[in-house]
């Protein structure tokens, strides 16, 4: 059994396929970002899934693409967790940018691949391999235009009293905005980035509001300036996106790109389907 896995900070999609490429089952767990989760939490989130735990000894290969796996220390942490659970499996662990590339790019075509989900990232695909110019330092210092970035902006807008009264009232009804609750979730609990990203639903639902349009545009402009425009030929090649933020703000993303003479390519909400197709193609070529 071969497991193909795409993991963000919020959720993880699992597909099990046999050596002929037939899908045996698919399932979902909570996110498995080793940069923000302990080994114990990572382990718990996997073994609490009945299908995965019951069939763990049948897994021969596990291809994992995950947020937080671009840094060696977190990557080793989750690798150790996998080795303890899937004891018979060969492991291949890559950062989530590879999943984004395999799900969006045309083989041998140069392009830029971006992730706008709970977090954000950007890579250059030269036709065969990925290159990153900016090393991600996570949700505190980077992740511009991501779910957790926009969540922070909404909370700031509320507490700095720049959110219009009719939106403030609805925002209060939608979330527990007690300062102690917010600080507890951000500074003491696991997955503060995922917690912050939850607020972005409100932004998307009211994205036509001028105050939110300004927040959206500023975030996208910063992402483009700091990430996409690092690459010299950005204006000559397509720019692909994966992730829920890119999917639900597609019009705003395209508008922001046009302001810099950039071209929008494919926009995919979740890359797992394209990722499974990619691995099926490797099976067809007898290459795992």
N, C-alpha and C positions, 0 to 999 in steps of 0.2 A: 504494500500500500504506500502511495506517495501522498504526502501532505503539502499543499501549496497554501501559504498563509500570508495575508496582508494585514499589517497591524498599525493602527494609529494610536494616539493616546486615549481616544474615547472607546473605540471598538476594534475587534479583530475578526476578520473573515477567514474561515478555514474551509478548504475544499479537499476532499480525499478522492484520488483517482487511482485506478488500477494500472498495471504496466501497458495496457492497450489504450489508455486515455479515457476510459469510461468513468464517469463520475459515480462514486460509491455513496457519498453523502456530503452535505455541506452543513456548517454550523457556525455559531458566532459566540464569542466570549467578550468580556470587557477588554479594554485596551491593555497592551503589554509593553509599555514604554519603560525600558530598564533605566533610563536616566532619572525617572521620578518615582519608580516603584522599587520596593525591597524584593529580595529573592523570595521571601516568604509569601508576599502578595502575588508575585508572578506565578509561583507554584500553585497557590490556592485557586487562582483564576482559571488555570488549565485543568487541574484535576477535578474541579467542581463541575466540569462539563461531562455528562454521562458518556456520550459517544466517544469522545477523545480518550477518556480514562479506560473505558472498556476495551478499546481497540489499540491501546498504546503499544503493545508488544508486536502488533502486526505492521507497524510503520517501518519501512525500509529506508525511505528518504524523506527528509523534511526540508523544504525550501521556505525560509522565513524572511520576509521583507518588512522591516519595522522602523517606526520612529524611534530615535534615540540610539540606533545601532551604527551610527557613523563615527562614534567615539569608541576606542578600543576597550576601555574599562566596562562600560555598560554592556557592550557586545559580549564580552566574556562572562558577565553575570548571567545574561539570559541563556547563553550557550550551556553553562553549567546546569541551569534549571532544566533545560531540554534533555541533557544527557541523563539526568536522574529520572526523568519520566519516560522518554522514548529511548530505551536502552539499546534497541536493535537498529536504530536509525543512523544513517549518514546525514550530517547536518551541513546546511549551506545557509549562512546568515548574512544578509545584506541590509543596508539601510533602505528606507522606504522610497528613496528617489529612483532606485532601480525598478521597483514595481510601477512607479509612475511612467517611467520611460517605456517599459515593455508594454504597457497598456495604451500608449498614445502615439508613439513614433512610427513612422514608416521606415523599415529597414534601410540602412545606408543613406538616409536623408538627414542632413544636419538640422538640428532644432534645439530650442531651449525648452526645458521641462520644469514646470513649477508645481509646487504643492501649496494649496491654500485650504487647509482643514483646521483642526484644532491648533496645529502649528503651521509654519510655513517654511519653504525651502526652494532652492532654484539650482538647476544643473544645466550644463551644456552637453548635448549629445553630438558627438562628432561623426556619427554614422556607424560607430561600432562600440564606443566606450563613453562613459560619463566623466565629466570634469566639473569640479566645484571651485569657485574663486573665493567664496566666503564660507568660513567655518561657522556653523551654527553654535551659538552659546545659549540656546534655549529660550524659554518663554519670558524670562526676566529682562534680558538684554536685547533680544531680537524678535523673531516671529511676527514681523510686521504684516498687516493685512490678514492675519489669521483669526480664528475664532477667539482665542484667548486674548489677542491684541484688542479686538473690537469689544470684547467683554469688559476689559479694563477701561476703555474709553467711555462706555455707557455708565459704568459705576462712577467714574470721575465726573461725567456730565451731570449726573444726578446729585452728587455731593457738592460739586462746585456751583450748583444752582444755575447751570446753563441750559438745562433741559426744560422746554416749555411746560407750563403747568398741566395741560391736558395729557401730555405724555408722562409726566411725573406721577400723576394719579394712577394711570394704567400700569406703569412700571411697578409701583408699590403693590398693586393687586396681583401682579404676576410673579413676584419674587419676594423672598424674605430679605429685606435690606437693612436689618439690624446690624450696626457696625461690628458688634461682637461676633455675630454669625459669619459675616464676611471675613473678618480677620482670622477666625478659627479655621475656615476653609482654605484660606490663602497661605497662612503661615504655620499651621499645625497639622493639617490633614494631608493624606495622600492625594495625588493628582490635582494640585491647584490649577494647573493649566486647563484641565478638563472642566473644572468647576467654573472658571472664568468664561470658557467657551459657551456654556449654557445660556449666558445672557445674550448671545448674538442672535438667538431666535427672535428676540424682541426687535432688534435692529433690522433684521430682514423683513419682518412682518410690517414694519413702518418705514421702510427704506425711502419712500417718496417724501418723507418729511425733510424740509431743508436742513435742519440741524443734523440729521442723520446722513443726508447726502454729503455734507461737508466732512463728517467723520469718515465715511466710506472712501471718499475721494482722497483725503489726506493719507489714509492708510495704504491705498493702492499706489499712490504717487511715491510714497516712501519705499515701498517694496520694489517698484520699477527702478527707481534711482539707485537704490543700494544693492539690488540683486541682478535684475535683468540687464541693466546698462553696463554691468561689469564686462560684458562680452562685446568685443569690437564689432562683430557682424550681426548684432541683434536686430537691426532694421532690415536685414536681408533674408532672414529665415523665420519659419513659423514658431510661435510660442504656444506650447501646449500647457494645459492645466488639469490637475486632478484635485478632488476634495470638495466637500459640501459647500464651503464658502465660495469657491470659484463657480460652482454649479448654480447656486441660488443668486449670485451677484454677477452672472455672466454678462449682462448688458453693461453694468458699471465697469467690469474688467475690460471689456472691448473698448469702451469709451476712453478709459484711462490709457490703454495701449495706443489708441489712435492719436492722442495728444502728443505722443513721442514718435509717431510714424512707425509704430510696431504692428505686426500682424498676428491676430489671434488664430491659433490652430484648433486642435481638438480640446473639448472640455468634457471631462469624465467625472461623474460624481464619486464613484468608487472603482478602483482599478482591478479588483479581484477577477472579474470576468475576462478581461484582456490578459491578465496574468496567467490564468488557467489555460487559455488558448495558446499562449506562448510556450508553456511547458508541455502541452499536448504536441506542439510542433516539434519539440525536441525529442519526444518519444517517437514520433514518426521518422525522425532521422537517426533513431537508435542512440541518442545522446541524452543522458539524464542531466 
